[in-house]
Amino acid sequence: METIQLVLDSELLQAADRAARLAKRNRSALIRDALREHLRRLEIQALEQRDRDGYAKAPPRDEARVWEAEAAWPSE
């Protein structure tokens, strides 16, 4: 691990310290976990955007109609 310097306003620092105490963790662990979670969400957002862009370029075909004719429905 490496040590970094981080600047937080006093309200955010106090909130982080309260959260760390409640979680029975130290401030550094709390900030590491929060950053990991944020980066994970950013990655998910990027993947979702990639999928949206892909579907916008080539919308999926309506395959249900193709198979509708092949379906064997029981007679009533």
Summary of the structure (lengths in Angstrom):
residues: 76
radius of gyration: 24.8
end to end distance: 69.5
largest distance: 73.9
contacts: 118
relative contact order: 0.06
helix: 67%
strand: 0%
